[in-house]
Amino acid sequence: MSSDFLFELGTEELPPKALLRLSEALTSGLLKGFESANLAFDEVSSFAAPRRLAVLVRNLDVKAPDNEVVNWGPPTKVAFDGSGSPTKAAQAFATKNNLALPELANNVEHDGKQEKLCVRKTEEGKATASLLSDLINTALLGLPIAKRMSWGSSKELFVRPVQWAVLLFDGKTCEESILGITSSNVSQGHRFHGSGDITIKTPLSYEQQLKDNFVIACFADRRAMIRKGVASLAKTINGSAVLDDALLDEVSALNEWPVPLMGHFEEHFLEVPSEALISSMKEHQKYFHLIDDNDQLLPAFITVANIESSDPSQVIAGNERVIRPRLADAAFFYRNDRLVSLEQRRETLKKVVFQDKLGSVFDKTVRVSSLCSQLASFTGADGALARRAGELCKSDLVTDMVGEFADLQGVMGRYYAVHDGEQSDVAEALLEQYLPRFSGDKIPTNNVGMTLSLADKLDTLVGIFSIGQPPSGSRDPFALRRASLGILRIILDRKINIDLPEAISLAAANFDLDASSLDKTCKQVLTYVLERFRSWYRDEGVSAEVFLSVSILGFTNPLDIDARIKAVAQFCLLPEADALSSANKRVSNILAKQLGTRMPEPLTQALLVESAEKSLAQKIIALEDSCNPLLACRDYNTLLQELSSLRAPVDHFFDEVMVMSEDSVLRENRLSLLKRLRDLFLNVADISQLVTGK
């Protein structure tokens, strides 16, 4: 038998940015509990609204299945003595399993190896209703809540005070203790529009009953309603709403009964950079901004109310009154900030600490500007402009605008640099220094910008490692993982031919480090950055073996590493790949055992006596000549394709030639031949690592 299950937890308003995560975790926790109890179920629905988390499960087993328990005892030769009487071991088994001693003889089975005492019992499955309290409380305890709170005199802890709990199953209301609340069949509708207590009739009536009380319980449905309503409202003024996904999620988590409303602000505010106005509307008020056909900001916004007002104009007027002073502040900050140049603001940076042991932000700009001028020869940037960008890169941090809207760092730097008359590439670099900000974000588009971005990230990496504070576990306060991936992305996407040790050493030279600390820091940073490549390629679907085949050889130029990994990945698709990888593994083992670290004697062609070894030698010598130009231009893909032609001669060699000849001269010559074969492939990668042993 099965029945529909419904659990709803009612609370004070839940944290909007965490709502979806909490809902998904609650559903996942409950389902894991049902599965661990061997309970079958069908369709599952999750509900998440500002004041509730709920889970509906269709056709959940009313009772766990019966379980056959098999208890094996001692072997019969141990259980009975020579006269057939039970030994102490048998008596202990009988006592444990509530058996009379005469019954032991009837409880003997063969376990596949020998006869043993055995008792089989059928344990009746527990009623699901008896399991619900533990399963629900366990799931709630496992929710990803960074800081739990208590309320009133209750000793219970949760992300927000719990107000009610609904638990329906098997056609009944289940009264269980859930976070200090006794569950019932009574829920609550909308705080203002609802009719108060709602008696939930059945799990399947839950969603509609809440909707009748002005609560759209399904998060996805509310999100779709908001998206459609906002987009439709924007069209009424021939505009388009910019529907940022993160903001859409947050607004959906703030409303039970979403009602989009449009407000306006004075056009003169459009003189302020649009990013500042958008930040004010989006971050502070959770408004959607509107743009025209030319992607220009319109003097209007859309807010989503959680009530259906009888006089919407009053709600709109209230929001307009709230946003007006915020926009006025932005206009004042913008006007006031431009009275002091970015150059003049550098002095103020001396009072701003970057890191206790690494000095001020001003000190950082000195290091970054120096590094910019050195990296310019690799990036193709103008050295003087790169240095200038480095000098000004953090000046906007001490402006009023960035002080109020932290997300505008770099953005305002660009505007103020243009106002100050700085070169356009310098101004653009002040914005691009923070790119890429996240996975998939765009990268700097001009040479000065990418130079500044690399220098800033390298300086932070080297600085933090130099004081012994690398990231650990989930702790990464200076976002060094993101900085490392950013460096790699810029180098690869913009095809910057630079060795990481050289770039790191240039950055490290700007710190006051003794020789030992300098060497240690550079090695640690290099290892850390290269390690980021592992996750990079894993996300791209490159196998661990392919990555290892290149990384094990210690290459340090990102462009070079990338070309090799892509070539090996293509090589793996060739029909010759498996055989050549296995042959390389075999060759590697032979050379390691016979040569160790010593070099063999040079190959002597006159000592090649077998036709198979002559053929292989001719092929290797020809490929050594043809591969050099391909190595020079990093055409590893073509190189490996050419090396794939070695499969047949290598197979013939191992089929027909005894490498470990009793003649030591022949043996040494054949080892030399195998060494040259191995070196051909090691020019690209150690393809012996592709042998997984499966």
BELQUITA-V850512 format. One record per run of one state. SS is the DSSP state (alpha for helix, beta for strand, coil for the rest). FROM is the first residue (numbers start at 0). TO is the last residue. If there is no record, write none. Layout:
BEGIN
ss & from & to
SS & FROM & TO
SS & FROM & TO
END
This chain:
BEGIN
ss & from & to
coil & 0 & 0
beta & 1 & 10
coil & 11 & 14
alpha & 15 & 35
coil & 36 & 42
beta & 43 & 48
coil & 49 & 50
beta & 51 & 60
coil & 61 & 61
beta & 62 & 62
coil & 63 & 65
beta & 66 & 74
alpha & 75 & 78
beta & 79 & 79
coil & 80 & 84
beta & 85 & 85
coil & 86 & 86
alpha & 87 & 95
coil & 96 & 99
alpha & 100 & 105
coil & 106 & 106
beta & 107 & 109
coil & 110 & 113
beta & 114 & 122
coil & 123 & 125
beta & 126 & 126
alpha & 127 & 140
coil & 141 & 147
beta & 148 & 148
coil & 149 & 156
beta & 157 & 157
coil & 158 & 160
beta & 161 & 168
coil & 169 & 170
beta & 171 & 172
coil & 173 & 175
beta & 176 & 177
coil & 178 & 179
beta & 180 & 181
coil & 182 & 182
beta & 183 & 183
coil & 184 & 184
beta & 185 & 187
coil & 188 & 195
beta & 196 & 198
coil & 199 & 201
alpha & 202 & 211
coil & 212 & 217
alpha & 218 & 234
coil & 235 & 238
beta & 239 & 240
coil & 241 & 243
alpha & 244 & 253
coil & 254 & 257
beta & 258 & 263
coil & 264 & 265
alpha & 266 & 270
coil & 271 & 272
alpha & 273 & 284
coil & 285 & 286
beta & 287 & 290
coil & 291 & 295
beta & 296 & 304
coil & 305 & 310
alpha & 311 & 336
coil & 337 & 340
alpha & 341 & 350
coil & 351 & 351
beta & 352 & 354
coil & 355 & 357
beta & 358 & 359
alpha & 360 & 378
coil & 379 & 381
alpha & 382 & 391
coil & 392 & 393
alpha & 394 & 397
coil & 398 & 398
alpha & 399 & 403
coil & 404 & 404
alpha & 405 & 407
coil & 408 & 409
alpha & 410 & 419
coil & 420 & 422
alpha & 423 & 431
coil & 432 & 445
alpha & 446 & 465
coil & 466 & 470
beta & 471 & 471
coil & 472 & 473
beta & 474 & 474
coil & 475 & 478
alpha & 479 & 492
coil & 493 & 497
beta & 498 & 498
alpha & 499 & 507
coil & 508 & 513
alpha & 514 & 538
coil & 539 & 542
alpha & 543 & 550
coil & 551 & 555
beta & 556 & 556
alpha & 557 & 570
coil & 571 & 575
alpha & 576 & 593
coil & 594 & 603
alpha & 604 & 606
coil & 607 & 609
alpha & 610 & 631
coil & 632 & 634
alpha & 635 & 642
coil & 643 & 644
alpha & 645 & 655
coil & 656 & 662
alpha & 663 & 681
coil & 682 & 685
alpha & 686 & 689
coil & 690 & 693
END
